[in-house]
Amino acid sequence: MTINPQQAAQARARIEGMKKQFEQKRQVTDSLANIKNKVGVYSGKGGVGKTTVAVNIACTLAHEGASVGILDVDIDCPNVVRAMKVSEHPLVGEDKRMLPAERFGVKVMSMGFFQQNEDEAIIWRGPMVHNAINQLLQSTEWGKLDYLIVDLPPGTSDAPLTVMQVLDLDGFVVVTTPQELAKIDAKRSINMIRKLNVNVLGVVENLSGEVFGTGAGEELASEMGLRFLGKLELRSDYRDTSRPTVLISNEVLEEYRAVVSNVLSALEEAVGAEAD
């Protein structure tokens, strides 16, 4: 069969694209080689407190003596820098790789560092989001970490899909609130993760209590055959934003200790299942 010049050019372009993807994947793998556990914190819906949960899990782990990093790959609305009260920007090492800033014993990397104005909207199409996430992953030097907590964008579209495909995560913590719509969106996010054959470590119910109700997280975990990781109550302690709330309130710290204990148990089970 004769291949015309246009078909030949398309074939070469596909091969070059595959080579580029392979090289990007290799660079990301090398960048994360010294990290023992990579955990994504994810939700199908914005506004459920995903970043708050990610930040407080990271700070709880650090408080317990682990070496921890947090990676904010929410391109549209990167909030980890503000939540962690980081004032210093990443440094650039001799090899031109970025060294994360550190706060409260947690290494921090976020797209928020690269915004000239925190108030400006980042209006990017899919390919730009994909490239930005890849660049962030390839150029960061984390060093040795026990845990990397990854704050993902909400939803089930291009940005979270890119992260899930590029980052070899060990599992996901899915965040919901007690409201019916949040539960439905969390179920969608669980189904997305499962389609990509990645572990769902369990479900956290945030903003639980008298105001919004309680129980949706446990119901969702039961319906999806998952571990319920715990409830995080809506408390006035969260009004103090001077630092992550686990470093302010002992009650909140105890709630997060329980969640973290369940996350680590789920991680251990997941690793054991893969070994079998």
N, C-alpha and C positions, 0 to 999 in steps of 0.2 A: 504494500500500500504506500502510495506517495504522500508525504506530508508537505503541505504548502508552507511558505515562509511565515504566514500569520500563526498557524498551528505550532510551528517550531518555536516561534517567539513566545507564545503563551506557555508552552511546556517549559522553556528555560526560565520564564518568570516564576512559574510554580515551584520549580526546583530551588531557585534562589530564595523564594519565600520560605520554603521548608528549612533551608540551611540557616536562614536568619532566625527563625523560631527556635531551632535546635540550639543555636549559639546563645540566644537569650536565656533559654531554659538552663543551659549549662552554667552561665554566669550567675543566675539567681541561685542555683543549687550550691555553687561554690561560696556565694555570699552568706548562705544560711547553714553552712556545713557544721559550724560549731555550736548550733542551737539544739538542745536535746528535745524540746517539746514546743510545737507551734500550735496555738489554739486560736481559732477565729471566734469573734463575738459578733453575732449576726441577728438581724430581724428583717421580716418582710415589710415592716412599716417603720417610717420615721417617727420620732417623738416618743418612743417607748422607753428611752433612757439607756439605749445601747452603749453610748460612749461613757456614760456614768458607770455602768456596770463594768465595762472593759477597764477603765481607769482604776476603779476600786478593787477589782480582782488583781490587777498588776501590783497595786500598792500593798494589798494584803499579802501576796506572795513575797514581796520584798521585805515586808515587816516580819515575816516568819523566817527570813534569812536566805531566801533564794536569790539567785542572780536573774534579773528580769529586764525585758525590754517591752515597749509598746509601740506598735507600728500603726499609724493612722492612714488608711488608704481610702478614706471617704473623700474623694476628690472634690465633690461639689461643696460640701460643708465640713471642712476639717476642724474639729473642735477640741482635739486632745491637747494641743498647745495651751489653749485657754484653761481647760479643765485641770491640767497639771501645773499651771502657773509657771511655765517655762519662759525665762527672759533671754537666755543665751541661745544663739543659733548653733547648728552643727558646725564642727571644725572640718577642715579638709586636710587629710593626711598627705604624706610624701607621695603616696601612690595615687593621689587624686581621688581617693575614696572618702566619703563623708563619715565622720565620727559623730554618733548621735549625742545630743545634749543629754544631761542627766539631772533628774529632780526627784527627791524623796527616795533615792536608791533605785530609781527606774530609768533606764535609757529610753529616750524618746525620739522618734522620727515621724514627721508628718508633712503633708503637702502644705500645711498651714505656715511652715517656715518660709515658704517661697512666695507668699502673697505680699505684695507691696502694701496693700490696704486690707485689713481684716474684714472690712465691710463690703468689699467688692464681690460680685458674683462671678464664679468661674463657669463660663458658658462654653463648654467643649463638646464636640461630637465624639462618637465612639472611638475612632482611631486615635484621637489625641489623648483620650482617657487611657486607652490601652498602652500607648507609648509612655505616658507619664508614670503609670504604675510600674511598668517594666524598668524604667530608668531609676526610679526610687529604690526598687528591689535590688538592682544590679550594683548600684553605686554606694550602698551603705555597708560599712564595716561594723558589725555588731560585736565581734569578739565572741568569747564563750558565754553562753547563757543557759540557764536551766529552763527558762520559759520565755517565749515571745508571744505576747498577746496582740492579736491583730483585730483592730476595730474596722469592720467592713462597712461599705456603703449599704444602705437599706435597699430593699426591692429585689427583683429577680431579673434585672436587665443586664446591660453590657458590663458595667463597672464591677459588680460582685462576681459575675461570671468570669471576667478576666482574672481576678484575684484567685478564685478557686482553681482555675486551670493552670495558672503560673506558679502559685505557691503550693507546695506539697504539705498541706496542713494535716496535723494529726487528728483533729476533730473540731467540732463546732459547739459552742454554747449558744442556744437560741433564746432570745429575750422576747417575752410577751408582757402585756399588762392585762388586768382582769377583764377589760372590755371585749365584747363579742367580736368586733371588727379586727382588733389587734390579734386575737386568737386565730381568726381565719387567715390573716396575712402571715402569721407565724407558721401555720400549717403549710402554706404555699412555700415558704422558705425551706422548711424541712424537706418537702418533696423535691425541691430543686437540688438540695445538697445530696439527697439519696440518688438522684439521677446521675450525679457525677461520681457516685461510689465513694463518698467520703463519710467518715464517721460523724454521727450526731451524738455528742456526749450527753446531752440532756437539755432540759427546759428550765429557765429561770422566770419566775413571775415577779415583775417589778411594779412599784406603785401599789402594792397590795394594802388592803385595809378598809376602813369604813367609807372612805370617800368614793373609791371606784369599785369596791367589792373585793372578792377573793375567790380563788378556786379554779380560774381558767387555766392556769399553768399546770396544775395537777391533772385537770381534765384532758388537756392537750397531750401531756406526757402519756397518760393512760391510753388515749385513743391511738397514738402513734407508736406505742410499744417502746417508750423511752424512759430514761431515768428522770425523775423530778429532782432538780438540783437545789431548790429552795425558794422561799419567799423573801422579798425585800420590801419592807413596809414603807409607806409614804410617811416620812417624818419631818418635823420642823428642822432637824439637824442639817438637812440639805440646803437650808437657806444660807448657811455660812459657806461661801465658795472660796475662802482664802486658801484652802487646800482640799485634797480628796477627803471625803467625809469619814472614811475609816480611820483617818489620822486625827479626827476631831471627836468622834462619838464612839464610846465603847460598845454601845448597843448595836450600832451599825457594823462595827468591826466584828462582833460576834456573829451577826447574820452572814457576813461575807466569809468568815472563817468556815462556817457550815457549808456554804456554797462551794468554796474552794476545795474543801475536803471531799465533797461529792464529785467535783470535776476531776480531781487527781485519781480518785477511785475508778471513775469512768475511763480515764486515760490508761490506767493500768490494765483494765479489762480489755480495752481496744488493742493495746500492744500485745497482750497475751493471746487474743483471738487471731491476730495476724501471724503470730509465731506458730500457732497450731496449723 
